[in-house]
């Protein structure tokens, strides 16, 4: 699965390998605390490394006013950076879950004729 760029995909794939955590983030976001994305220092470092990719994700999903949508009254740049990173992480997790569910559905559809023969 490619999530925007190889570099961003690799970084997120390296960090997220637990499907239960991925499903939790896909559903609830990062607000509950996600290791490596809790402190401004961490999210700022991630943002600085993948800034263009993160902005592309936000723009493509939310549109031209993505900064307004994600700022939610933030009064400092670190809060906005945090929101951009959290949004990107959640979007990645949602993509992983959707892809896994699609693959599962396709596998089940392929098995359906075989299962019908067994009955």
ABEGO torsion letter per residue (X at the ends): XBBGBAAAAAAAAAABABAAAAAAAAAAEAAAEBBGAABAAAAAAAAAAAAAAAAAAAAAAAEAAAAAAAAGGBABAAAAAAAAAAAAAAAAAAAAAAAAAAAAAAAAAAAAAAAAAAX
